[in-house]
């Protein structure tokens, strides 16, 4: 399998784990710990990936866990008061 396909497969698996494990709602410290452990798992699962590839997956995963629009009920936009239309 080509390295690009291997990276794509590992990335897709990482995103799948992130979505299934509830790590999006975890604190930043817990996300980093979880990501460290998950990248170790992916390194065992995909031994042909270089350390730089694994670091890239780590960075992608951390960015995915911290989207531009925050998750959770505390980050809900307050409802606007109705205004009269002139």
PDB file of N, CA, C and O in Angstrom:
ATOM      1  N   UNK A   1       0.848  -1.169   0.000  1.00  0.00           N
ATOM      2  CA  UNK A   1       0.000   0.000   0.000  1.00  0.00           C
ATOM      3  C   UNK A   1       0.896   1.235   0.000  1.00  0.00           C
ATOM      4  O   UNK A   1       1.912   1.270   0.695  1.00  0.00           O
ATOM      5  N   UNK A   2       0.523   2.239  -0.774  1.00  0.00           N
ATOM      6  CA  UNK A   2       1.333   3.457  -0.859  1.00  0.00           C
ATOM      7  C   UNK A   2       1.268   4.213   0.470  1.00  0.00           C
ATOM      8  O   UNK A   2       0.327   4.059   1.248  1.00  0.00           O
ATOM      9  N   UNK A   3       2.281   5.023   0.704  1.00  0.00           N
ATOM     10  CA  UNK A   3       2.337   5.780   1.950  1.00  0.00           C
ATOM     11  C   UNK A   3       1.164   6.751   2.058  1.00  0.00           C
ATOM     12  O   UNK A   3       0.626   6.951   3.147  1.00  0.00           O
ATOM     13  N   UNK A   4       0.765   7.354   0.942  1.00  0.00           N
ATOM     14  CA  UNK A   4      -0.380   8.279   0.961  1.00  0.00           C
ATOM     15  C   UNK A   4      -1.654   7.565   1.400  1.00  0.00           C
ATOM     16  O   UNK A   4      -2.407   8.089   2.221  1.00  0.00           O
ATOM     17  N   UNK A   5      -1.897   6.377   0.861  1.00  0.00           N
ATOM     18  CA  UNK A   5      -3.089   5.624   1.240  1.00  0.00           C
ATOM     19  C   UNK A   5      -3.017   5.194   2.700  1.00  0.00           C
ATOM     20  O   UNK A   5      -4.029   5.188   3.402  1.00  0.00           O
ATOM     21  N   UNK A   6      -1.828   4.836   3.151  1.00  0.00           N
ATOM     22  CA  UNK A   6      -1.636   4.446   4.537  1.00  0.00           C
ATOM     23  C   UNK A   6      -1.931   5.623   5.470  1.00  0.00           C
ATOM     24  O   UNK A   6      -2.593   5.455   6.495  1.00  0.00           O
ATOM     25  N   UNK A   7      -1.442   6.810   5.116  1.00  0.00           N
ATOM     26  CA  UNK A   7      -1.715   8.015   5.904  1.00  0.00           C
ATOM     27  C   UNK A   7      -3.205   8.343   5.896  1.00  0.00           C
ATOM     28  O   UNK A   7      -3.768   8.701   6.931  1.00  0.00           O
ATOM     29  N   UNK A   8      -3.839   8.223   4.741  1.00  0.00           N
ATOM     30  CA  UNK A   8      -5.280   8.483   4.651  1.00  0.00           C
ATOM     31  C   UNK A   8      -6.052   7.531   5.549  1.00  0.00           C
ATOM     32  O   UNK A   8      -6.980   7.947   6.243  1.00  0.00           O
ATOM     33  N   UNK A   9      -5.684   6.278   5.543  1.00  0.00           N
ATOM     34  CA  UNK A   9      -6.366   5.280   6.365  1.00  0.00           C
ATOM     35  C   UNK A   9      -6.163   5.567   7.852  1.00  0.00           C
ATOM     36  O   UNK A   9      -7.106   5.492   8.639  1.00  0.00           O
ATOM     37  N   UNK A  10      -4.924   5.895   8.231  1.00  0.00           N
ATOM     38  CA  UNK A  10      -4.632   6.206   9.631  1.00  0.00           C
ATOM     39  C   UNK A  10      -5.372   7.471  10.075  1.00  0.00           C
ATOM     40  O   UNK A  10      -5.901   7.520  11.186  1.00  0.00           O
ATOM     41  N   UNK A  11      -5.413   8.483   9.223  1.00  0.00           N
ATOM     42  CA  UNK A  11      -6.126   9.724   9.533  1.00  0.00           C
ATOM     43  C   UNK A  11      -7.612   9.459   9.712  1.00  0.00           C
ATOM     44  O   UNK A  11      -8.222   9.947  10.663  1.00  0.00           O
ATOM     45  N   UNK A  12      -8.195   8.691   8.808  1.00  0.00           N
ATOM     46  CA  UNK A  12      -9.620   8.377   8.902  1.00  0.00           C
ATOM     47  C   UNK A  12      -9.923   7.596  10.182  1.00  0.00           C
ATOM     48  O   UNK A  12     -10.947   7.818  10.829  1.00  0.00           O
ATOM     49  N   UNK A  13      -9.029   6.690  10.531  1.00  0.00           N
ATOM     50  CA  UNK A  13      -9.215   5.917  11.765  1.00  0.00           C
ATOM     51  C   UNK A  13      -9.112   6.837  12.988  1.00  0.00           C
ATOM     52  O   UNK A  13      -9.875   6.685  13.941  1.00  0.00           O
ATOM     53  N   UNK A  14      -8.183   7.777  12.963  1.00  0.00           N
ATOM     54  CA  UNK A  14      -8.037   8.733  14.060  1.00  0.00           C
ATOM     55  C   UNK A  14      -9.317   9.547  14.218  1.00  0.00           C
ATOM     56  O   UNK A  14      -9.817   9.689  15.334  1.00  0.00           O
ATOM     57  N   UNK A  15      -9.855  10.082  13.128  1.00  0.00           N
ATOM     58  CA  UNK A  15     -11.090  10.867  13.194  1.00  0.00           C
ATOM     59  C   UNK A  15     -12.249  10.021  13.711  1.00  0.00           C
ATOM     60  O   UNK A  15     -13.077  10.505  14.483  1.00  0.00           O
ATOM     61  N   UNK A  16     -12.310   8.785  13.297  1.00  0.00           N
ATOM     62  CA  UNK A  16     -13.356   7.887  13.765  1.00  0.00           C
ATOM     63  C   UNK A  16     -13.252   7.687  15.278  1.00  0.00           C
ATOM     64  O   UNK A  16     -14.261   7.729  15.981  1.00  0.00           O
ATOM     65  N   UNK A  17     -12.038   7.470  15.776  1.00  0.00           N
ATOM     66  CA  UNK A  17     -11.832   7.306  17.218  1.00  0.00           C
ATOM     67  C   UNK A  17     -12.234   8.578  17.967  1.00  0.00           C
ATOM     68  O   UNK A  17     -12.881   8.509  19.013  1.00  0.00           O
ATOM     69  N   UNK A  18     -11.856   9.721  17.437  1.00  0.00           N
ATOM     70  CA  UNK A  18     -12.195  10.994  18.088  1.00  0.00           C
ATOM     71  C   UNK A  18     -13.709  11.125  18.212  1.00  0.00           C
ATOM     72  O   UNK A  18     -14.214  11.488  19.274  1.00  0.00           O
ATOM     73  N   UNK A  19     -14.426  10.836  17.151  1.00  0.00           N
ATOM     74  CA  UNK A  19     -15.883  10.984  17.163  1.00  0.00           C
ATOM     75  C   UNK A  19     -16.567   9.970  18.076  1.00  0.00           C
ATOM     76  O   UNK A  19     -17.582  10.288  18.697  1.00  0.00           O
ATOM     77  N   UNK A  20     -16.033   8.768  18.166  1.00  0.00           N
ATOM     78  CA  UNK A  20     -16.660   7.724  18.978  1.00  0.00           C
ATOM     79  C   UNK A  20     -16.338   7.833  20.456  1.00  0.00           C
ATOM     80  O   UNK A  20     -17.137   7.398  21.286  1.00  0.00           O
ATOM     81  N   UNK A  21     -15.194   8.401  20.810  1.00  0.00           N
ATOM     82  CA  UNK A  21     -14.718   8.354  22.197  1.00  0.00           C
ATOM     83  C   UNK A  21     -15.147   9.541  23.048  1.00  0.00           C
ATOM     84  O   UNK A  21     -14.867   9.546  24.247  1.00  0.00           O
ATOM     85  N   UNK A  22     -15.796  10.521  22.503  1.00  0.00           N
ATOM     86  CA  UNK A  22     -16.243  11.658  23.285  1.00  0.00           C
ATOM     87  C   UNK A  22     -15.134  12.593  23.720  1.00  0.00           C
ATOM     88  O   UNK A  22     -15.319  13.389  24.640  1.00  0.00           O
ATOM     89  N   UNK A  23     -13.997  12.509  23.078  1.00  0.00           N
ATOM     90  CA  UNK A  23     -12.860  13.343  23.462  1.00  0.00           C
ATOM     91  C   UNK A  23     -13.094  14.813  23.127  1.00  0.00           C
ATOM     92  O   UNK A  23     -12.398  15.677  23.660  1.00  0.00           O
ATOM     93  N   UNK A  24     -14.041  15.111  22.272  1.00  0.00           N
ATOM     94  CA  UNK A  24     -14.327  16.503  21.919  1.00  0.00           C
ATOM     95  C   UNK A  24     -14.808  17.303  23.127  1.00  0.00           C
ATOM     96  O   UNK A  24     -14.588  18.513  23.188  1.00  0.00           O
ATOM     97  N   UNK A  25     -15.459  16.648  24.087  1.00  0.00           N
ATOM     98  CA  UNK A  25     -15.959  17.330  25.266  1.00  0.00           C
ATOM     99  C   UNK A  25     -14.956  17.317  26.425  1.00  0.00           C
ATOM    100  O   UNK A  25     -15.241  17.869  27.487  1.00  0.00           O
ATOM    101  N   UNK A  26     -13.807  16.706  26.239  1.00  0.00           N
ATOM    102  CA  UNK A  26     -12.799  16.598  27.304  1.00  0.00           C
ATOM    103  C   UNK A  26     -12.014  17.903  27.437  1.00  0.00           C
ATOM    104  O   UNK A  26     -12.014  18.742  26.536  1.00  0.00           O
ATOM    105  N   UNK A  27     -11.345  18.052  28.581  1.00  0.00           N
ATOM    106  CA  UNK A  27     -10.487  19.220  28.785  1.00  0.00           C
ATOM    107  C   UNK A  27      -9.283  19.118  27.854  1.00  0.00           C
ATOM    108  O   UNK A  27      -8.988  18.042  27.333  1.00  0.00           O
ATOM    109  N   UNK A  28      -8.598  20.221  27.646  1.00  0.00           N
ATOM    110  CA  UNK A  28      -7.428  20.245  26.758  1.00  0.00           C
ATOM    111  C   UNK A  28      -6.352  19.271  27.231  1.00  0.00           C
ATOM    112  O   UNK A  28      -5.734  18.591  26.412  1.00  0.00           O
ATOM    113  N   UNK A  29      -6.122  19.196  28.544  1.00  0.00           N
ATOM    114  CA  UNK A  29      -5.116  18.258  29.076  1.00  0.00           C
ATOM    115  C   UNK A  29      -5.514  16.817  28.797  1.00  0.00           C
ATOM    116  O   UNK A  29      -4.681  16.004  28.397  1.00  0.00           O
ATOM    117  N   UNK A  30      -6.795  16.501  29.007  1.00  0.00           N
ATOM    118  CA  UNK A  30      -7.272  15.137  28.740  1.00  0.00           C
ATOM    119  C   UNK A  30      -7.212  14.822  27.249  1.00  0.00           C
ATOM    120  O   UNK A  30      -6.919  13.689  26.867  1.00  0.00           O
ATOM    121  N   UNK A  31      -7.486  15.813  26.408  1.00  0.00           N
ATOM    122  CA  UNK A  31      -7.390  15.597  24.967  1.00  0.00           C
ATOM    123  C   UNK A  31      -5.957  15.255  24.570  1.00  0.00           C
ATOM    124  O   UNK A  31      -5.737  14.347  23.768  1.00  0.00           O
ATOM    125  N   UNK A  32      -4.983  15.973  25.123  1.00  0.00           N
ATOM    126  CA  UNK A  32      -3.574  15.694  24.794  1.00  0.00           C
ATOM    127  C   UNK A  32      -3.170  14.302  25.266  1.00  0.00           C
ATOM    128  O   UNK A  32      -2.489  13.575  24.544  1.00  0.00           O
ATOM    129  N   UNK A  33      -3.587  13.928  26.477  1.00  0.00           N
ATOM    130  CA  UNK A  33      -3.271  12.591  26.993  1.00  0.00           C
ATOM    131  C   UNK A  33      -3.904  11.527  26.105  1.00  0.00           C
ATOM    132  O   UNK A  33      -3.254  10.549  25.735  1.00  0.00           O
ATOM    133  N   UNK A  34      -5.172  11.723  25.768  1.00  0.00           N
ATOM    134  CA  UNK A  34      -5.877  10.774  24.914  1.00  0.00           C
ATOM    135  C   UNK A  34      -5.193  10.676  23.555  1.00  0.00           C
ATOM    136  O   UNK A  34      -5.030   9.585  23.007  1.00  0.00           O
ATOM    137  N   UNK A  35      -4.795  11.832  23.018  1.00  0.00           N
ATOM    138  CA  UNK A  35      -4.162  11.855  21.694  1.00  0.00           C
ATOM    139  C   UNK A  35      -2.820  11.124  21.730  1.00  0.00           C
ATOM    140  O   UNK A  35      -2.493  10.379  20.806  1.00  0.00           O
ATOM    141  N   UNK A  36      -2.040  11.335  22.800  1.00  0.00           N
ATOM    142  CA  UNK A  36      -0.758  10.626  22.939  1.00  0.00           C
ATOM    143  C   UNK A  36      -0.975   9.114  22.878  1.00  0.00           C
ATOM    144  O   UNK A  36      -0.277   8.405  22.152  1.00  0.00           O
ATOM    145  N   UNK A  37      -1.950   8.632  23.649  1.00  0.00           N
ATOM    146  CA  UNK A  37      -2.228   7.192  23.696  1.00  0.00           C
ATOM    147  C   UNK A  37      -2.748   6.674  22.354  1.00  0.00           C
ATOM    148  O   UNK A  37      -2.386   5.580  21.922  1.00  0.00           O
ATOM    149  N   UNK A  38      -3.582   7.449  21.714  1.00  0.00           N
ATOM    150  CA  UNK A  38      -4.154   7.023  20.434  1.00  0.00           C
ATOM    151  C   UNK A  38      -3.089   6.994  19.341  1.00  0.00           C
ATOM    152  O   UNK A  38      -3.096   6.098  18.497  1.00  0.00           O
ATOM    153  N   UNK A  39      -2.179   7.959  19.348  1.00  0.00           N
ATOM    154  CA  UNK A  39      -1.104   7.971  18.354  1.00  0.00           C
ATOM    155  C   UNK A  39      -0.174   6.779  18.584  1.00  0.00           C
ATOM    156  O   UNK A  39       0.319   6.189  17.623  1.00  0.00           O
ATOM    157  N   UNK A  40       0.070   6.419  19.851  1.00  0.00           N
ATOM    158  CA  UNK A  40       0.865   5.211  20.140  1.00  0.00           C
ATOM    159  C   UNK A  40       0.184   3.974  19.549  1.00  0.00           C
ATOM    160  O   UNK A  40       0.836   3.112  18.959  1.00  0.00           O
ATOM    161  N   UNK A  41      -1.140   3.904  19.721  1.00  0.00           N
ATOM    162  CA  UNK A  41      -1.907   2.793  19.158  1.00  0.00           C
ATOM    163  C   UNK A  41      -1.783   2.769  17.634  1.00  0.00           C
ATOM    164  O   UNK A  41      -1.556   1.713  17.043  1.00  0.00           O
ATOM    165  N   UNK A  42      -1.932   3.938  16.999  1.00  0.00           N
ATOM    166  CA  UNK A  42      -1.820   3.996  15.542  1.00  0.00           C
ATOM    167  C   UNK A  42      -0.418   3.639  15.066  1.00  0.00           C
ATOM    168  O   UNK A  42      -0.257   3.056  13.993  1.00  0.00           O
ATOM    169  N   UNK A  43       0.591   3.982  15.850  1.00  0.00           N
ATOM    170  CA  UNK A  43       1.971   3.626  15.499  1.00  0.00           C
ATOM    171  C   UNK A  43       2.144   2.104  15.478  1.00  0.00           C
ATOM    172  O   UNK A  43       2.848   1.563  14.626  1.00  0.00           O
ATOM    173  N   UNK A  44       1.496   1.426  16.424  1.00  0.00           N
ATOM    174  CA  UNK A  44       1.557  -0.041  16.439  1.00  0.00           C
ATOM    175  C   UNK A  44       0.759  -0.624  15.279  1.00  0.00           C
ATOM    176  O   UNK A  44       1.167  -1.608  14.661  1.00  0.00           O
ATOM    177  N   UNK A  45      -0.359  -0.018  14.998  1.00  0.00           N
ATOM    178  CA  UNK A  45      -1.243  -0.525  13.936  1.00  0.00           C
ATOM    179  C   UNK A  45      -0.687  -0.269  12.538  1.00  0.00           C
ATOM    180  O   UNK A  45      -0.907  -1.058  11.619  1.00  0.00           O
ATOM    181  N   UNK A  46       0.034   0.842  12.387  1.00  0.00           N
ATOM    182  CA  UNK A  46       0.616   1.222  11.096  1.00  0.00           C
ATOM    183  C   UNK A  46       2.130   1.409  11.266  1.00  0.00           C
ATOM    184  O   UNK A  46       2.617   2.539  11.280  1.00  0.00           O
ATOM    185  N   UNK A  47       2.866   0.312  11.393  1.00  0.00           N
ATOM    186  CA  UNK A  47       4.310   0.412  11.668  1.00  0.00           C
ATOM    187  C   UNK A  47       5.122   1.039  10.536  1.00  0.00           C
ATOM    188  O   UNK A  47       6.269   1.427  10.754  1.00  0.00           O
ATOM    189  N   UNK A  48       4.566   1.144   9.357  1.00  0.00           N
ATOM    190  CA  UNK A  48       5.294   1.749   8.235  1.00  0.00           C
ATOM    191  C   UNK A  48       5.267   3.274   8.257  1.00  0.00           C
ATOM    192  O   UNK A  48       5.952   3.912   7.458  1.00  0.00           O
ATOM    193  N   UNK A  49       4.489   3.865   9.155  1.00  0.00           N
ATOM    194  CA  UNK A  49       4.452   5.319   9.254  1.00  0.00           C
ATOM    195  C   UNK A  49       5.688   5.818  10.003  1.00  0.00           C
ATOM    196  O   UNK A  49       6.092   5.247  11.016  1.00  0.00           O
ATOM    197  N   UNK A  50       6.269   6.882   9.490  1.00  0.00           N
ATOM    198  CA  UNK A  50       7.450   7.485  10.119  1.00  0.00           C
ATOM    199  C   UNK A  50       7.009   8.338  11.307  1.00  0.00           C
ATOM    200  O   UNK A  50       5.833   8.671  11.451  1.00  0.00           O
ATOM    201  N   UNK A  51       7.972   8.682  12.148  1.00  0.00           N
ATOM    202  CA  UNK A  51       7.689   9.541  13.304  1.00  0.00           C
ATOM    203  C   UNK A  51       7.080  10.870  12.859  1.00  0.00           C
ATOM    204  O   UNK A  51       6.185  11.396  13.521  1.00  0.00           O
ATOM    205  N   UNK A  52       7.556  11.409  11.752  1.00  0.00           N
ATOM    206  CA  UNK A  52       7.004  12.671  11.245  1.00  0.00           C
ATOM    207  C   UNK A  52       5.540  12.504  10.824  1.00  0.00           C
ATOM    208  O   UNK A  52       4.735  13.420  10.994  1.00  0.00           O
ATOM    209  N   UNK A  53       5.201  11.344  10.279  1.00  0.00           N
ATOM    210  CA  UNK A  53       3.802  11.073   9.919  1.00  0.00           C
ATOM    211  C   UNK A  53       2.927  11.041  11.171  1.00  0.00           C
ATOM    212  O   UNK A  53       1.828  11.594  11.186  1.00  0.00           O
ATOM    213  N   UNK A  54       3.423  10.395  12.209  1.00  0.00           N
ATOM    214  CA  UNK A  54       2.670  10.297  13.456  1.00  0.00           C
ATOM    215  C   UNK A  54       2.505  11.667  14.108  1.00  0.00           C
ATOM    216  O   UNK A  54       1.452  11.973  14.666  1.00  0.00           O
ATOM    217  N   UNK A  55       3.549  12.487  14.035  1.00  0.00           N
ATOM    218  CA  UNK A  55       3.443  13.846  14.560  1.00  0.00           C
ATOM    219  C   UNK A  55       2.399  14.644  13.783  1.00  0.00           C
ATOM    220  O   UNK A  55       1.640  15.418  14.365  1.00  0.00           O
ATOM    221  N   UNK A  56       2.365  14.452  12.481  1.00  0.00           N
ATOM    222  CA  UNK A  56       1.358  15.110  11.658  1.00  0.00           C
ATOM    223  C   UNK A  56      -0.044  14.683  12.052  1.00  0.00           C
ATOM    224  O   UNK A  56      -0.947  15.516  12.129  1.00  0.00           O
ATOM    225  N   UNK A  57      -0.234  13.393  12.304  1.00  0.00           N
ATOM    226  CA  UNK A  57      -1.536  12.896  12.747  1.00  0.00           C
ATOM    227  C   UNK A  57      -1.917  13.503  14.093  1.00  0.00           C
ATOM    228  O   UNK A  57      -3.073  13.863  14.316  1.00  0.00           O
ATOM    229  N   UNK A  58      -0.944  13.614  14.980  1.00  0.00           N
ATOM    230  CA  UNK A  58      -1.192  14.207  16.295  1.00  0.00           C
ATOM    231  C   UNK A  58      -1.689  15.643  16.127  1.00  0.00           C
ATOM    232  O   UNK A  58      -2.690  16.030  16.730  1.00  0.00           O
ATOM    233  N   UNK A  59      -0.994  16.426  15.314  1.00  0.00           N
ATOM    234  CA  UNK A  59      -1.373  17.828  15.114  1.00  0.00           C
ATOM    235  C   UNK A  59      -2.758  17.950  14.475  1.00  0.00           C
ATOM    236  O   UNK A  59      -3.559  18.797  14.871  1.00  0.00           O
ATOM    237  N   UNK A  60      -3.028  17.106  13.494  1.00  0.00           N
ATOM    238  CA  UNK A  60      -4.349  17.110  12.846  1.00  0.00           C
ATOM    239  C   UNK A  60      -5.432  16.762  13.864  1.00  0.00           C
ATOM    240  O   UNK A  60      -6.490  17.390  13.898  1.00  0.00           O
ATOM    241  N   UNK A  61      -5.157  15.759  14.689  1.00  0.00           N
ATOM    242  CA  UNK A  61      -6.132  15.337  15.697  1.00  0.00           C
ATOM    243  C   UNK A  61      -6.413  16.416  16.721  1.00  0.00           C
ATOM    244  O   UNK A  61      -7.568  16.651  17.076  1.00  0.00           O
ATOM    245  N   UNK A  62      -5.365  17.079  17.203  1.00  0.00           N
ATOM    246  CA  UNK A  62      -5.541  18.153  18.181  1.00  0.00           C
ATOM    247  C   UNK A  62      -6.347  19.304  17.573  1.00  0.00           C
ATOM    248  O   UNK A  62      -7.235  19.857  18.222  1.00  0.00           O
ATOM    249  N   UNK A  63      -6.035  19.657  16.332  1.00  0.00           N
ATOM    250  CA  UNK A  63      -6.799  20.724  15.667  1.00  0.00           C
ATOM    251  C   UNK A  63      -8.263  20.326  15.491  1.00  0.00           C
ATOM    252  O   UNK A  63      -9.160  21.154  15.651  1.00  0.00           O
ATOM    253  N   UNK A  64      -8.499  19.070  15.163  1.00  0.00           N
ATOM    254  CA  UNK A  64      -9.864  18.576  14.983  1.00  0.00           C
ATOM    255  C   UNK A  64     -10.646  18.656  16.294  1.00  0.00           C
ATOM    256  O   UNK A  64     -11.853  18.900  16.286  1.00  0.00           O
ATOM    257  N   UNK A  65      -9.961  18.451  17.417  1.00  0.00           N
ATOM    258  CA  UNK A  65     -10.610  18.502  18.732  1.00  0.00           C
ATOM    259  C   UNK A  65     -10.910  19.931  19.173  1.00  0.00           C
ATOM    260  O   UNK A  65     -11.675  20.137  20.115  1.00  0.00           O
ATOM    261  N   UNK A  66     -10.322  20.913  18.511  1.00  0.00           N
ATOM    262  CA  UNK A  66     -10.522  22.310  18.882  1.00  0.00           C
ATOM    263  C   UNK A  66     -11.021  23.098  17.671  1.00  0.00           C
ATOM    264  O   UNK A  66     -10.296  23.923  17.115  1.00  0.00           O
ATOM    265  N   UNK A  67     -12.265  22.836  17.269  1.00  0.00           N
ATOM    266  CA  UNK A  67     -12.792  23.492  16.071  1.00  0.00           C
ATOM    267  C   UNK A  67     -12.998  24.989  16.281  1.00  0.00           C
ATOM    268  O   UNK A  67     -12.985  25.487  17.407  1.00  0.00           O
ATOM    269  N   UNK A  68     -13.183  25.677  15.190  1.00  0.00           N
ATOM    270  CA  UNK A  68     -13.399  27.127  15.233  1.00  0.00           C
ATOM    271  C   UNK A  68     -14.663  27.475  16.010  1.00  0.00           C
ATOM    272  O   UNK A  68     -14.704  28.499  16.692  1.00  0.00           O
ATOM    273  N   UNK A  69     -15.679  26.649  15.918  1.00  0.00           N
ATOM    274  CA  UNK A  69     -16.910  26.844  16.681  1.00  0.00           C
ATOM    275  C   UNK A  69     -16.889  25.827  17.807  1.00  0.00           C
ATOM    276  O   UNK A  69     -16.901  24.619  17.567  1.00  0.00           O
ATOM    277  N   UNK A  70     -16.857  26.319  19.027  1.00  0.00           N
ATOM    278  CA  UNK A  70     -16.717  25.444  20.195  1.00  0.00           C
ATOM    279  C   UNK A  70     -17.909  24.510  20.349  1.00  0.00           C
ATOM    280  O   UNK A  70     -19.024  24.820  19.929  1.00  0.00           O
ATOM    281  N   UNK A  71     -17.646  23.345  20.970  1.00  0.00           N
ATOM    282  CA  UNK A  71     -18.673  22.350  21.237  1.00  0.00           C
ATOM    283  C   UNK A  71     -19.311  22.614  22.599  1.00  0.00           C
ATOM    284  O   UNK A  71     -18.725  23.299  23.437  1.00  0.00           O
ATOM    285  N   UNK A  72     -20.480  22.087  22.815  1.00  0.00           N
ATOM    286  CA  UNK A  72     -21.071  22.087  24.138  1.00  0.00           C
ATOM    287  C   UNK A  72     -22.149  23.136  24.342  1.00  0.00           C
ATOM    288  O   UNK A  72     -22.229  24.130  23.621  1.00  0.00           O
ATOM    289  N   UNK A  73     -22.972  22.883  25.346  1.00  0.00           N
ATOM    290  CA  UNK A  73     -24.099  23.766  25.621  1.00  0.00           C
ATOM    291  C   UNK A  73     -23.659  25.116  26.161  1.00  0.00           C
ATOM    292  O   UNK A  73     -24.366  26.102  25.952  1.00  0.00           O
ATOM    293  N   UNK A  74     -22.531  25.207  26.842  1.00  0.00           N
ATOM    294  CA  UNK A  74     -22.095  26.491  27.389  1.00  0.00           C
ATOM    295  C   UNK A  74     -21.657  27.449  26.285  1.00  0.00           C
ATOM    296  O   UNK A  74     -21.468  28.638  26.542  1.00  0.00           O
ATOM    297  N   UNK A  75     -21.494  26.950  25.067  1.00  0.00           N
ATOM    298  CA  UNK A  75     -21.043  27.771  23.956  1.00  0.00           C
ATOM    299  C   UNK A  75     -22.149  28.081  22.957  1.00  0.00           C
ATOM    300  O   UNK A  75     -21.882  28.430  21.807  1.00  0.00           O
ATOM    301  N   UNK A  76     -23.386  27.952  23.405  1.00  0.00           N
ATOM    302  CA  UNK A  76     -24.519  28.205  22.533  1.00  0.00           C
ATOM    303  C   UNK A  76     -24.711  29.715  22.404  1.00  0.00           C
ATOM    304  O   UNK A  76     -24.615  30.445  23.391  1.00  0.00           O
ATOM    305  N   UNK A  77     -24.976  30.166  21.214  1.00  0.00           N
ATOM    306  CA  UNK A  77     -25.218  31.580  20.970  1.00  0.00           C
ATOM    307  C   UNK A  77     -26.554  31.944  21.608  1.00  0.00           C
ATOM    308  O   UNK A  77     -27.558  31.273  21.367  1.00  0.00           O
ATOM    309  N   UNK A  78     -26.577  33.006  22.424  1.00  0.00           N
ATOM    310  CA  UNK A  78     -27.852  33.395  23.039  1.00  0.00           C
ATOM    311  C   UNK A  78     -28.854  33.836  21.974  1.00  0.00           C
ATOM    312  O   UNK A  78     -28.494  34.399  20.940  1.00  0.00           O
ATOM    313  N   UNK A  79     -30.112  33.562  22.264  1.00  0.00           N
ATOM    314  CA  UNK A  79     -31.153  33.938  21.309  1.00  0.00           C
ATOM    315  C   UNK A  79     -31.275  35.453  21.260  1.00  0.00           C
ATOM    316  O   UNK A  79     -31.185  36.130  22.284  1.00  0.00           O
ATOM    317  N   UNK A  80     -31.476  35.965  20.077  1.00  0.00           N
ATOM    318  CA  UNK A  80     -31.658  37.401  19.904  1.00  0.00           C
ATOM    319  C   UNK A  80     -33.089  37.771  20.265  1.00  0.00           C
ATOM    320  O   UNK A  80     -34.027  37.028  19.977  1.00  0.00           O
ATOM    321  N   UNK A  81     -33.242  38.923  20.895  1.00  0.00           N
ATOM    322  CA  UNK A  81     -34.583  39.413  21.183  1.00  0.00           C
ATOM    323  C   UNK A  81     -35.243  39.798  19.867  1.00  0.00           C
ATOM    324  O   UNK A  81     -34.600  40.313  18.952  1.00  0.00           O
ATOM    325  N   UNK A  82     -36.518  39.538  19.799  1.00  0.00           N
ATOM    326  CA  UNK A  82     -37.226  39.906  18.571  1.00  0.00           C
ATOM    327  C   UNK A  82     -37.270  41.415  18.450  1.00  0.00           C
ATOM    328  O   UNK A  82     -37.540  42.115  19.425  1.00  0.00           O
ATOM    329  N   UNK A  83     -37.012  41.905  17.278  1.00  0.00           N
ATOM    330  CA  UNK A  83     -37.057  43.337  17.042  1.00  0.00           C
ATOM    331  C   UNK A  83     -38.168  43.637  16.061  1.00  0.00           C
ATOM    332  O   UNK A  83     -38.521  42.817  15.213  1.00  0.00           O
ATOM    333  N   UNK A  84     -38.703  44.816  16.196  1.00  0.00           N
ATOM    334  CA  UNK A  84     -39.787  45.231  15.295  1.00  0.00           C
ATOM    335  C   UNK A  84     -39.218  45.530  13.929  1.00  0.00           C
ATOM    336  O   UNK A  84     -38.137  46.108  13.815  1.00  0.00           O
ATOM    337  N   UNK A  85     -39.922  45.148  12.908  1.00  0.00           N
ATOM    338  CA  UNK A  85     -39.518  45.437  11.536  1.00  0.00           C
ATOM    339  C   UNK A  85     -40.166  46.750  11.147  1.00  0.00           C
ATOM    340  O   UNK A  85     -41.380  46.901  11.286  1.00  0.00           O
ATOM    341  N   UNK A  86     -39.389  47.697  10.663  1.00  0.00           N
ATOM    342  CA  UNK A  86     -39.922  49.015  10.292  1.00  0.00           C
ATOM    343  C   UNK A  86     -40.454  49.014   8.903  1.00  0.00           C
ATOM    344  O   UNK A  86     -40.940  50.039   8.427  1.00  0.00           O
TER     345      UNK A  86
END
